[in-house]
């Protein structure tokens, strides 16, 4: 089990949080996604270490940006 | 055909706009709903004059507030 933390910009409301949670949650191996709206912090728990590119793509698919 | 303008507070993103549009659009007789995110202005076109209470309830159902 691996936990990684990402910072996402652009989320303004609970709908945004849900969009990010849904997209990131669809990545293969992801078992939990916790999104904090105020800080933009997204904590992802997965069976195996994630490819950051996949996370970035999922966040962008939701309509937001991963901070460097 | 009647057009009425309402002011909605609390919308922060396109998801919010869609929520309001969907809820207000479900009111009987409504044929068009135009939502401006920046100003919060919601323009509702309907076959007959609307009951403001119905509009207020739809906006609140979506999770936002109608300004007085």
N, CA and C atoms of all chains as a GROMACS GRO file, in nm:
protein
  408
    1UNK      N    1   0.085  -0.120   0.000
    1UNK     CA    2   0.000   0.000   0.000
    1UNK      C    3   0.088   0.124   0.000
    2UNK      N    4   0.060   0.216  -0.092
    2UNK     CA    5   0.141   0.337  -0.105
    2UNK      C    6   0.051   0.460  -0.094
    3UNK      N    7   0.100   0.563  -0.031
    3UNK     CA    8   0.025   0.689  -0.024
    3UNK      C    9   0.110   0.800  -0.085
    4UNK      N   10   0.051   0.874  -0.175
    4UNK     CA   11   0.122   0.986  -0.238
    4UNK      C   12   0.036   1.110  -0.226
    5UNK      N   13   0.102   1.222  -0.211
    5UNK     CA   14   0.030   1.348  -0.196
    5UNK      C   15   0.058   1.440  -0.315
    6UNK      N   16  -0.048   1.494  -0.371
    6UNK     CA   17  -0.037   1.585  -0.485
    6UNK      C   18  -0.105   1.716  -0.448
    7UNK      N   19  -0.066   1.822  -0.516
    7UNK     CA   20  -0.132   1.951  -0.495
    7UNK      C   21  -0.200   1.995  -0.624
    8UNK      N   22  -0.328   2.019  -0.613
    8UNK     CA   23  -0.410   2.051  -0.729
    8UNK      C   24  -0.460   2.195  -0.718
    9UNK      N   25  -0.448   2.270  -0.826
    9UNK     CA   26  -0.498   2.407  -0.824
    9UNK      C   27  -0.625   2.420  -0.908
   10UNK      N   28  -0.708   2.514  -0.870
   10UNK     CA   29  -0.826   2.544  -0.950
   10UNK      C   30  -0.957   2.494  -0.895
   11UNK      N   31  -0.951   2.411  -0.789
   11UNK     CA   32  -1.076   2.360  -0.733
   11UNK      C   33  -1.141   2.468  -0.647
   12UNK      N   34  -1.270   2.493  -0.672
   12UNK     CA   35  -1.336   2.601  -0.599
   12UNK      C   36  -1.455   2.554  -0.516
   13UNK      N   37  -1.504   2.435  -0.540
   13UNK     CA   38  -1.624   2.392  -0.469
   13UNK      C   39  -1.630   2.241  -0.460
   14UNK      N   40  -1.734   2.192  -0.391
   14UNK     CA   41  -1.749   2.049  -0.370
   14UNK      C   42  -1.762   1.972  -0.501
   15UNK      N   43  -1.819   2.036  -0.604
   15UNK     CA   44  -1.828   1.968  -0.733
   15UNK      C   45  -1.689   1.941  -0.790
   16UNK      N   46  -1.602   2.038  -0.773
   16UNK     CA   47  -1.464   2.024  -0.822
   16UNK      C   48  -1.397   1.907  -0.750
   17UNK      N   49  -1.416   1.903  -0.620
   17UNK     CA   50  -1.359   1.796  -0.539
   17UNK      C   51  -1.406   1.660  -0.591
   18UNK      N   52  -1.536   1.651  -0.616
   18UNK     CA   53  -1.591   1.524  -0.665
   18UNK      C   54  -1.532   1.486  -0.801
   19UNK      N   55  -1.515   1.584  -0.888
   19UNK     CA   56  -1.460   1.556  -1.020
   19UNK      C   57  -1.320   1.499  -1.010
   20UNK      N   58  -1.238   1.561  -0.927
   20UNK     CA   59  -1.101   1.514  -0.910
   20UNK      C   60  -1.101   1.374  -0.846
   21UNK      N   61  -1.183   1.359  -0.745
   21UNK     CA   62  -1.189   1.230  -0.676
   21UNK      C   63  -1.230   1.118  -0.774
   22UNK      N   64  -1.328   1.147  -0.856
   22UNK     CA   65  -1.374   1.045  -0.951
   22UNK      C   66  -1.268   1.010  -1.052
   23UNK      N   67  -1.205   1.112  -1.111
   23UNK     CA   68  -1.106   1.085  -1.216
   23UNK      C   69  -0.984   1.012  -1.160
   24UNK      N   70  -0.933   1.060  -1.049
   24UNK     CA   71  -0.814   0.998  -0.991
   24UNK      C   72  -0.849   0.857  -0.940
   25UNK      N   73  -0.969   0.842  -0.890
   25UNK     CA   74  -1.013   0.713  -0.838
   25UNK      C   75  -1.023   0.605  -0.945
   26UNK      N   76  -1.030   0.649  -1.071
   26UNK     CA   77  -1.040   0.552  -1.181
   26UNK      C   78  -0.906   0.497  -1.225
   27UNK      N   79  -0.797   0.554  -1.172
   27UNK     CA   80  -0.664   0.503  -1.209
   27UNK      C   81  -0.648   0.362  -1.151
   28UNK      N   82  -0.598   0.273  -1.233
   28UNK     CA   83  -0.581   0.135  -1.193
   28UNK      C   84  -0.495   0.124  -1.067
   29UNK      N   85  -0.542   0.051  -0.967
   29UNK     CA   86  -0.466   0.030  -0.844
   29UNK      C   87  -0.498   0.128  -0.733
   30UNK      N   88  -0.571   0.234  -0.765
   30UNK     CA   89  -0.604   0.333  -0.662
   30UNK      C   90  -0.718   0.281  -0.575
   31UNK      N   91  -0.697   0.284  -0.443
   31UNK     CA   92  -0.799   0.234  -0.352
   31UNK      C   93  -0.868   0.346  -0.274
   32UNK      N   94  -0.802   0.463  -0.265
   32UNK     CA   95  -0.866   0.574  -0.193
   32UNK      C   96  -0.810   0.706  -0.242
   33UNK      N   97  -0.899   0.806  -0.248
   33UNK     CA   98  -0.858   0.941  -0.286
   33UNK      C   99  -0.922   1.038  -0.186
   34UNK      N  100  -0.838   1.116  -0.121
   34UNK     CA  101  -0.889   1.216  -0.028
   34UNK      C  102  -0.852   1.353  -0.080
   35UNK      N  103  -0.952   1.439  -0.095
   35UNK     CA  104  -0.927   1.571  -0.151
   35UNK      C  105  -0.963   1.677  -0.048
   36UNK      N  106  -0.871   1.768  -0.023
   36UNK     CA  107  -0.897   1.880   0.067
   36UNK      C  108  -0.914   2.007  -0.016
   37UNK      N  109  -1.036   2.058  -0.019
   37UNK     CA  110  -1.067   2.173  -0.104
   37UNK      C  111  -0.984   2.296  -0.068
   38UNK      N  112  -0.972   2.324   0.060
   38UNK     CA  113  -0.906   2.449   0.102
   38UNK      C  114  -0.759   2.454   0.063
   39UNK      N  115  -0.691   2.340   0.080
   39UNK     CA  116  -0.548   2.340   0.052
   39UNK      C  117  -0.515   2.289  -0.088
   40UNK      N  118  -0.610   2.221  -0.152
   40UNK     CA  119  -0.584   2.161  -0.282
   40UNK      C  120  -0.506   2.031  -0.272
   41UNK      N  121  -0.488   1.985  -0.152
   41UNK     CA  122  -0.410   1.864  -0.131
   41UNK      C  123  -0.492   1.738  -0.163
   42UNK      N  124  -0.435   1.652  -0.245
   42UNK     CA  125  -0.501   1.528  -0.284
   42UNK      C  126  -0.414   1.412  -0.238
   43UNK      N  127  -0.467   1.330  -0.152
   43UNK     CA  128  -0.393   1.216  -0.099
   43UNK      C  129  -0.446   1.089  -0.165
   44UNK      N  130  -0.357   1.019  -0.232
   44UNK     CA  131  -0.398   0.903  -0.310
   44UNK      C  132  -0.334   0.777  -0.252
   45UNK      N  133  -0.417   0.680  -0.220
   45UNK     CA  134  -0.369   0.552  -0.170
   45UNK      C  135  -0.384   0.449  -0.280
   46UNK      N  136  -0.277   0.373  -0.303
   46UNK     CA  137  -0.282   0.275  -0.412
   46UNK      C  138  -0.207   0.149  -0.373
   47UNK      N  139  -0.236   0.042  -0.444
   47UNK     CA  140  -0.173  -0.088  -0.418
   47UNK      C  141  -0.025  -0.084  -0.454
   48UNK      N  142   0.005  -0.014  -0.561
   48UNK     CA  143   0.143  -0.002  -0.608
   48UNK      C  144   0.174   0.147  -0.628
   49UNK      N  145   0.300   0.184  -0.627
   49UNK     CA  146   0.333   0.325  -0.651
   49UNK      C  147   0.275   0.371  -0.784
   50UNK      N  148   0.221   0.493  -0.786
   50UNK     CA  149   0.157   0.544  -0.907
   50UNK      C  150   0.255   0.613  -1.000
   51UNK      N  151   0.220   0.610  -1.126
   51UNK     CA  152   0.290   0.690  -1.226
   51UNK      C  153   0.233   0.832  -1.218
   52UNK      N  154   0.316   0.928  -1.184
   52UNK     CA  155   0.266   1.065  -1.167
   52UNK      C  156   0.200   1.119  -1.294
   53UNK      N  157   0.244   1.070  -1.407
   53UNK     CA  158   0.185   1.115  -1.533
   53UNK      C  159   0.036   1.078  -1.539
   54UNK      N  160   0.005   0.960  -1.490
   54UNK     CA  161  -0.135   0.917  -1.489
   54UNK      C  162  -0.219   1.006  -1.398
   55UNK      N  163  -0.160   1.041  -1.284
   55UNK     CA  164  -0.232   1.128  -1.191
   55UNK      C  165  -0.252   1.265  -1.253
   56UNK      N  166  -0.146   1.316  -1.316
   56UNK     CA  167  -0.156   1.446  -1.381
   56UNK      C  168  -0.265   1.446  -1.488
   57UNK      N  169  -0.268   1.340  -1.566
   57UNK     CA  170  -0.368   1.331  -1.673
   57UNK      C  171  -0.510   1.323  -1.616
   58UNK      N  172  -0.524   1.250  -1.507
   58UNK     CA  173  -0.657   1.238  -1.446
   58UNK      C  174  -0.704   1.373  -1.392
   59UNK      N  175  -0.612   1.445  -1.329
   59UNK     CA  176  -0.646   1.576  -1.274
   59UNK      C  177  -0.684   1.672  -1.388
   60UNK      N  178  -0.609   1.665  -1.496
   60UNK     CA  179  -0.637   1.753  -1.610
   60UNK      C  180  -0.768   1.713  -1.678
   61UNK      N  181  -0.795   1.584  -1.680
   61UNK     CA  182  -0.921   1.534  -1.736
   61UNK      C  183  -1.040   1.592  -1.656
   62UNK      N  184  -1.020   1.605  -1.527
   62UNK     CA  185  -1.124   1.662  -1.442
   62UNK      C  186  -1.136   1.813  -1.462
   63UNK      N  187  -1.035   1.873  -1.523
   63UNK     CA  188  -1.042   2.017  -1.551
   63UNK      C  189  -0.953   2.103  -1.462
   64UNK      N  190  -0.856   2.042  -1.394
   64UNK     CA  191  -0.771   2.115  -1.300
   64UNK      C  192  -0.625   2.090  -1.332
   65UNK      N  193  -0.538   2.152  -1.251
   65UNK     CA  194  -0.394   2.141  -1.277
   65UNK      C  195  -0.321   2.085  -1.158
   66UNK      N  196  -0.224   2.001  -1.186
   66UNK     CA  197  -0.136   1.953  -1.081
   66UNK      C  198  -0.024   2.054  -1.066
   67UNK      N  199  -0.003   2.098  -0.943
   67UNK     CA  200   0.108   2.191  -0.920
   67UNK      C  201   0.239   2.113  -0.925
   68UNK      N  202   0.345   2.180  -0.967
   68UNK     CA  203   0.474   2.113  -0.983
   68UNK      C  204   0.522   2.057  -0.849
   69UNK      N  205  -4.458   3.418  -2.372
   69UNK     CA  206  -4.318   3.397  -2.331
   69UNK      C  207  -4.276   3.507  -2.234
   70UNK      N  208  -4.219   3.466  -2.124
   70UNK     CA  209  -4.179   3.561  -2.021
   70UNK      C  210  -4.033   3.541  -1.986
   71UNK      N  211  -3.962   3.650  -1.961
   71UNK     CA  212  -3.824   3.639  -1.915
   71UNK      C  213  -3.810   3.706  -1.780
   72UNK      N  214  -3.748   3.637  -1.687
   72UNK     CA  215  -3.725   3.694  -1.555
   72UNK      C  216  -3.578   3.677  -1.518
   73UNK      N  217  -3.527   3.775  -1.445
   73UNK     CA  218  -3.387   3.771  -1.406
   73UNK      C  219  -3.376   3.756  -1.255
   74UNK      N  220  -3.291   3.664  -1.215
   74UNK     CA  221  -3.266   3.640  -1.073
   74UNK      C  222  -3.117   3.652  -1.048
   75UNK      N  223  -3.082   3.680  -0.922
   75UNK     CA  224  -2.941   3.686  -0.886
   75UNK      C  225  -2.910   3.577  -0.783
   76UNK      N  226  -2.813   3.495  -0.818
   76UNK     CA  227  -2.780   3.380  -0.736
   76UNK      C  228  -2.639   3.398  -0.679
   77UNK      N  229  -2.626   3.373  -0.550
   77UNK     CA  230  -2.493   3.382  -0.489
   77UNK      C  231  -2.437   3.243  -0.458
   78UNK      N  232  -2.306   3.233  -0.458
   78UNK     CA  233  -2.241   3.109  -0.416
   78UNK      C  234  -2.185   3.024  -0.528
   79UNK      N  235  -2.218   3.060  -0.652
   79UNK     CA  236  -2.166   2.979  -0.764
   79UNK      C  237  -2.018   3.015  -0.787
   80UNK      N  238  -1.933   2.914  -0.795
   80UNK     CA  239  -1.789   2.940  -0.810
   80UNK      C  240  -1.729   2.880  -0.937
   81UNK      N  241  -1.800   2.789  -1.001
   81UNK     CA  242  -1.739   2.722  -1.117
   81UNK      C  243  -1.846   2.672  -1.213
   82UNK      N  244  -1.801   2.614  -1.322
   82UNK     CA  245  -1.893   2.567  -1.425
   82UNK      C  246  -1.986   2.458  -1.374
   83UNK      N  247  -1.938   2.378  -1.277
   83UNK     CA  248  -2.026   2.275  -1.220
   83UNK      C  249  -2.144   2.339  -1.148
   84UNK      N  250  -2.114   2.449  -1.078
   84UNK     CA  251  -2.220   2.521  -1.007
   84UNK      C  252  -2.324   2.574  -1.107
   85UNK      N  253  -2.275   2.629  -1.215
   85UNK     CA  254  -2.362   2.681  -1.320
   85UNK      C  255  -2.453   2.571  -1.373
   86UNK      N  256  -2.394   2.455  -1.398
   86UNK     CA  257  -2.473   2.344  -1.450
   86UNK      C  258  -2.579   2.298  -1.350
   87UNK      N  259  -2.544   2.297  -1.221
   87UNK     CA  260  -2.639   2.254  -1.119
   87UNK      C  261  -2.759   2.347  -1.116
   88UNK      N  262  -2.733   2.476  -1.120
   88UNK     CA  263  -2.843   2.573  -1.117
   88UNK      C  264  -2.926   2.562  -1.244
   89UNK      N  265  -2.857   2.551  -1.357
   89UNK     CA  266  -2.929   2.540  -1.484
   89UNK      C  267  -3.021   2.417  -1.485
   90UNK      N  268  -2.969   2.307  -1.437
   90UNK     CA  269  -3.049   2.185  -1.436
   90UNK      C  270  -3.172   2.196  -1.346
   91UNK      N  271  -3.149   2.246  -1.224
   91UNK     CA  272  -3.260   2.252  -1.129
   91UNK      C  273  -3.367   2.351  -1.176
   92UNK      N  274  -3.324   2.469  -1.218
   92UNK     CA  275  -3.422   2.570  -1.261
   92UNK      C  276  -3.490   2.524  -1.390
   93UNK      N  277  -3.414   2.455  -1.473
   93UNK     CA  278  -3.469   2.405  -1.599
   93UNK      C  279  -3.580   2.302  -1.582
   94UNK      N  280  -3.584   2.243  -1.463
   94UNK     CA  281  -3.687   2.141  -1.438
   94UNK      C  282  -3.820   2.199  -1.394
   95UNK      N  283  -3.822   2.330  -1.368
   95UNK     CA  284  -3.949   2.392  -1.329
   95UNK      C  285  -4.044   2.388  -1.448
   96UNK      N  286  -4.167   2.350  -1.420
   96UNK     CA  287  -4.268   2.339  -1.526
   96UNK      C  288  -4.285   2.471  -1.601
   97UNK      N  289  -4.279   2.465  -1.733
   97UNK     CA  290  -4.300   2.584  -1.815
   97UNK      C  291  -4.173   2.655  -1.855
   98UNK      N  292  -4.060   2.620  -1.791
   98UNK     CA  293  -3.934   2.686  -1.825
   98UNK      C  294  -3.880   2.632  -1.956
   99UNK      N  295  -3.847   2.722  -2.047
   99UNK     CA  296  -3.795   2.678  -2.176
   99UNK      C  297  -3.646   2.707  -2.194
  100UNK      N  298  -3.592   2.800  -2.115
  100UNK     CA  299  -3.449   2.830  -2.126
  100UNK      C  300  -3.397   2.890  -1.996
  101UNK      N  301  -3.274   2.854  -1.963
  101UNK     CA  302  -3.208   2.909  -1.845
  101UNK      C  303  -3.068   2.950  -1.886
  102UNK      N  304  -3.037   3.078  -1.866
  102UNK     CA  305  -2.903   3.125  -1.896
  102UNK      C  306  -2.838   3.171  -1.765
  103UNK      N  307  -2.721   3.115  -1.737
  103UNK     CA  308  -2.654   3.148  -1.611
  103UNK      C  309  -2.520   3.214  -1.641
  104UNK      N  310  -2.497   3.330  -1.580
  104UNK     CA  311  -2.369   3.398  -1.592
  104UNK      C  312  -2.292   3.381  -1.461
  105UNK      N  313  -2.183   3.306  -1.469
  105UNK     CA  314  -2.108   3.274  -1.347
  105UNK      C  315  -2.052   3.398  -1.281
  106UNK      N  316  -1.995   3.488  -1.358
  106UNK     CA  317  -1.927   3.603  -1.299
  106UNK      C  318  -2.020   3.695  -1.222
  107UNK      N  319  -2.137   3.718  -1.277
  107UNK     CA  320  -2.230   3.810  -1.212
  107UNK      C  321  -2.331   3.739  -1.124
  108UNK      N  322  -2.350   3.608  -1.144
  108UNK     CA  323  -2.450   3.535  -1.069
  108UNK      C  324  -2.590   3.554  -1.126
  109UNK      N  325  -2.597   3.621  -1.240
  109UNK     CA  326  -2.726   3.650  -1.301
  109UNK      C  327  -2.783   3.526  -1.373
  110UNK      N  328  -2.908   3.496  -1.340
  110UNK     CA  329  -2.975   3.381  -1.401
  110UNK      C  330  -3.098   3.432  -1.476
  111UNK      N  331  -3.099   3.412  -1.605
  111UNK     CA  332  -3.210   3.459  -1.687
  111UNK      C  333  -3.297   3.339  -1.725
  112UNK      N  334  -3.422   3.347  -1.687
  112UNK     CA  335  -3.512   3.233  -1.707
  112UNK      C  336  -3.623   3.270  -1.803
  113UNK      N  337  -3.637   3.193  -1.906
  113UNK     CA  338  -3.744   3.213  -2.003
  113UNK      C  339  -3.850   3.105  -1.982
  114UNK      N  340  -3.976   3.148  -1.977
  114UNK     CA  341  -4.082   3.051  -1.951
  114UNK      C  342  -4.208   3.086  -2.029
  115UNK      N  343  -4.293   2.986  -2.042
  115UNK     CA  344  -4.417   3.005  -2.117
  115UNK      C  345  -4.512   3.098  -2.042
  116UNK      N  346  -4.511   3.084  -1.910
  116UNK     CA  347  -4.597   3.166  -1.826
  116UNK      C  348  -4.510   3.228  -1.717
  117UNK      N  349  -4.555   3.339  -1.656
  117UNK     CA  350  -4.476   3.398  -1.547
  117UNK      C  351  -4.452   3.296  -1.437
  118UNK      N  352  -4.332   3.296  -1.384
  118UNK     CA  353  -4.296   3.196  -1.283
  118UNK      C  354  -4.331   3.242  -1.142
  119UNK      N  355  -4.353   3.145  -1.058
  119UNK     CA  356  -4.366   3.169  -0.915
  119UNK      C  357  -4.224   3.177  -0.860
  120UNK      N  358  -4.188   3.294  -0.805
  120UNK     CA  359  -4.052   3.311  -0.755
  120UNK      C  360  -4.014   3.208  -0.649
  121UNK      N  361  -4.113   3.163  -0.576
  121UNK     CA  362  -4.086   3.063  -0.472
  121UNK      C  363  -4.030   2.934  -0.534
  122UNK      N  364  -4.085   2.899  -0.649
  122UNK     CA  365  -4.036   2.778  -0.718
  122UNK      C  366  -3.892   2.796  -0.762
  123UNK      N  367  -3.862   2.916  -0.810
  123UNK     CA  368  -3.725   2.944  -0.855
  123UNK      C  369  -3.630   2.940  -0.735
  124UNK      N  370  -3.674   3.002  -0.626
  124UNK     CA  371  -3.591   3.003  -0.505
  124UNK      C  372  -3.565   2.859  -0.458
  125UNK      N  373  -3.668   2.778  -0.459
  125UNK     CA  374  -3.651   2.640  -0.413
  125UNK      C  375  -3.557   2.562  -0.504
  126UNK      N  376  -3.566   2.586  -0.634
  126UNK     CA  377  -3.479   2.516  -0.729
  126UNK      C  378  -3.334   2.557  -0.708
  127UNK      N  379  -3.313   2.686  -0.686
  127UNK     CA  380  -3.176   2.736  -0.663
  127UNK      C  381  -3.121   2.676  -0.534
  128UNK      N  382  -3.204   2.670  -0.432
  128UNK     CA  383  -3.158   2.614  -0.304
  128UNK      C  384  -3.135   2.464  -0.316
  129UNK      N  385  -3.218   2.399  -0.394
  129UNK     CA  386  -3.200   2.255  -0.418
  129UNK      C  387  -3.063   2.230  -0.482
  130UNK      N  388  -3.023   2.321  -0.568
  130UNK     CA  389  -2.891   2.310  -0.633
  130UNK      C  390  -2.778   2.340  -0.536
  131UNK      N  391  -2.811   2.404  -0.423
  131UNK     CA  392  -2.710   2.432  -0.322
  131UNK      C  393  -2.666   2.578  -0.315
  132UNK      N  394  -2.747   2.668  -0.372
  132UNK     CA  395  -2.710   2.810  -0.376
  132UNK      C  396  -2.824   2.895  -0.322
  133UNK      N  397  -2.801   3.025  -0.321
  133UNK     CA  398  -2.899   3.115  -0.262
  133UNK      C  399  -2.944   3.218  -0.363
  134UNK      N  400  -3.073   3.247  -0.358
  134UNK     CA  401  -3.125   3.356  -0.438
  134UNK      C  402  -3.109   3.485  -0.358
  135UNK      N  403  -3.049   3.585  -0.421
  135UNK     CA  404  -3.035   3.713  -0.352
  135UNK      C  405  -3.170   3.784  -0.353
  136UNK      N  406  -3.196   3.861  -0.249
  136UNK     CA  407  -3.325   3.929  -0.234
  136UNK      C  408  -3.351   4.021  -0.353
   0.00000   0.00000   0.00000
